[in-house]
Amino acid sequence: MTETATPAPTAPAASPFGLFALRVARSTRLTPNMVRVALTGPDLSRMASAGRDQRIKLFLPAPGRTAPDLPDNSDGQWYAAWQALDPATRGYMRTYTIRTLDTERAELTVDFAVHGEEGPASRWALHARPGDEVGAFAPVVEDNAAYEFRPPADADWILLAADASALPAVAGILEHLPPAVPVRAWIEVPGPADHQNLPAGLDTHITWLTTAGSTPEAIAAADLPSGTPYAWVAGESSTVKAVRRHLVQGRGIDRRRVQFSGYWRKGASEDLLMEKNEAA
Ligand SMILES: Cc1cc2nc3c(=O)[nH]c(=O)nc-3n(C[C@H](O)[C@H](O)[C@H](O)COP(=O)(O)OP(=O)(O)OC[C@H]3O[C@@H](n4cnc5c(N)ncnc54)[C@H](O)[C@@H]3O)c2cc1C
């Protein structure tokens, strides 16, 4: 599995990524369980996005503090610098997707699948107010390494499977695809009111699911288009693994054509996943 949930985020000296100090411009409850936060900052014109599933790191303030500590990136070693900051005050680092980036208006939007007050990022998004300060580690060039949706040129159709955490990435992927490319997508959300209007091509079929972990069964029951697919799967780790197993073992799809990423794991915070990844 692509370890996007638990990356080893070392950056080379001439990193095509940069650190950004940002403020909340506004926050909107998009659907009952999705909060869209628009962020702005003086140097957002430097940020770039490949679209698709463009991932970034967000730095959120520690409890009781108004701003996160941002690491020094002057030598390109921002992750080591972040680890060296005092864990009691540095705040939290979490992985998110660029939903939209408008460099002319200096606005970045991020959609947070909110899951209550337990996770610091979910809690932060639920209470985000204009002026709140955050940091981001994000690309400064469009052609960067921080996205996974890379279909081979000979793919006849695209299969997408996601939950709410990967819904912003699915929206980015659908926007990026030429309209003629057939797409079959399965998206798990908490309830029917969490459905979103998504960009659709000429042959895009989206199946919304409201039972957690039901995607593998739903795909298994589906008639899939003929031809060679490219599959992109992201969301809760165990569901992602089950979908991949079905596609590779059940459907005989070449494993190299199945891109899968655990975006979160039931019962584990992102900090724990990163610690485990470092220990491995
Ligand atoms: C490449 C990548 C891109 C991502 N893009 C987005 C994005 O655009 N929008 C988005 O909302 N998320 C996205 N995620 C997922 C997000 O990083 C995780 O959900 C993260 O754990 C949220 O942090 P937290 O502080 O809220 O919870 P944590 O402190 O990490 O976890 C606390 C508890 O909440 C549970 N939990 C974590 N996430 C969820 C969830 N989504 N639903 C239910 N329970 C959860 C954990 O299992 C744990 O028990 C992305 C992840 C990756 C790897």
The ligand as a Gaussian input file, in Angstrom:
#p B3LYP/6-31G(d) Opt

LIG

0 1
 C       -2.919000      11.642000       1.436000
 C       -4.053000      11.924000       2.415000
 C       -4.998000      12.884000       2.113000
 C       -6.052000      13.141000       2.999000
 N       -6.966000      14.105000       2.669000
 C       -8.000000      14.345000       3.509000
 C       -8.964000      15.357000       3.202000
 O       -8.843000      16.101000       2.234000
 N      -10.018000      15.510000       4.045000
 C      -10.163000      14.719000       5.174000
 O      -11.139000      14.890000       5.904000
 N       -9.252000      13.792000       5.499000
 C       -8.178000      13.585000       4.707000
 N       -7.243000      12.651000       5.034000
 C       -7.454000      11.855000       6.246000
 C       -6.993000      12.584000       7.522000
 O       -5.609000      12.865000       7.433000
 C       -7.238000      11.642000       8.718000
 O       -8.601000      11.387000       8.825000
 C       -6.682000      12.205000      10.012000
 O       -6.493000      11.122000      10.884000
 C       -7.603000      13.228000      10.677000
 O       -6.954000      13.721000      11.820000
 P       -7.708000      13.983000      13.191000
 O       -6.795000      14.820000      13.995000
 O       -9.089000      14.472000      12.930000
 O       -7.841000      12.530000      13.844000
 P       -6.644000      11.649000      14.502000
 O       -6.117000      12.304000      15.723000
 O       -5.664000      11.276000      13.454000
 O       -7.461000      10.344000      14.935000
 C       -8.307000      10.348000      16.115000
 C       -9.348000       9.241000      15.975000
 O      -10.239000       9.551000      14.930000
 C      -10.316000       8.469000      14.003000
 N      -10.410000       9.051000      12.637000
 C       -9.442000       9.669000      11.940000
 N       -9.902000      10.082000      10.748000
 C      -11.197000       9.716000      10.699000
 C      -12.211000       9.857000       9.723000
 N      -12.002000      10.472000       8.534000
 N      -13.440000       9.366000      10.005000
 C      -13.695000       8.758000      11.209000
 N      -12.765000       8.580000      12.168000
 C      -11.532000       9.055000      11.912000
 C       -9.024000       7.683000      14.195000
 O       -9.199000       6.334000      13.858000
 C       -8.754000       7.872000      15.672000
 O       -9.454000       6.913000      16.430000
 C       -6.160000      12.400000       4.197000
 C       -5.175000      11.460000       4.514000
 C       -4.142000      11.216000       3.638000
 C       -3.087000      10.205000       4.010000

